[in-house]
Amino acid sequence: MTQQIDVLVLAAGAASRFGSAKQLLNYRGRSLVQHCIDKANRLCPGRVFVVLGANQELIEPLISDAKIIRNHAWQQGLGASIAVGIDNIDPQSDGLLILLADQVALTTDELNLLLDAFDGSNTVAAHYAGRRGVPAIFPRSLYAELRALSGDSGAKALLQRSDVNITEIDLPNAAMDIDTPEDWAVFLKSLN
């Protein structure tokens, strides 16, 4: 892959619906967030950043092979995490792949489909549950708009705009994210 892609793993939320730091859930011997980091490093080795906020003092010591970005405004939501992430990645990278630490069912092969569809100028978004969402790759030309994000909607608004060149990739597994203990139980059951 000739493109230089940075990866931003979003793991700053308080997981209030879960009731504890879901980033630390043990999945196959590693935390949920480390699982996501490991997948990202298989795609873009050495270019992985993780945004921490709530519970960072618990999560940070358990993270390896990622550059840590602290979001002191994590209560403002995903948009604030993306904005602080943009300020810390390589401004000359060709694109930014945004991953959520709790989209545990996604495979490296599925994420590779996004990378394969990225040409440096288009935005490549996962399509699941009838809509576009992350994981998504944004080209450098949209970094300024990502930096201006705030609130909890994250990059969703960008992914709905008609003036943005978007390639959709069907990734039904992206719909499995862990928001509640029930989600986690359903996911674990699906593995059997």
Secondary structure, 3 states (H helix, E strand, C coil): CCCCEEEEEEECCCCCCCCCCHHHCEECCEEHHHHHHHHHHHHCCCCEEEEECCCHHHHHHHCCCCEEEECCCHHHCHHHHHHHHHCCCCCCCCEEEEEECCCCCCCHHHHHHHHHHCCCCCEEEEEECCEEEEEEEEEHHHHHHHHCCCCCCCCHHHHHCCCCCEEEEECHHHHCCCCCHHHHHHHHHHCC
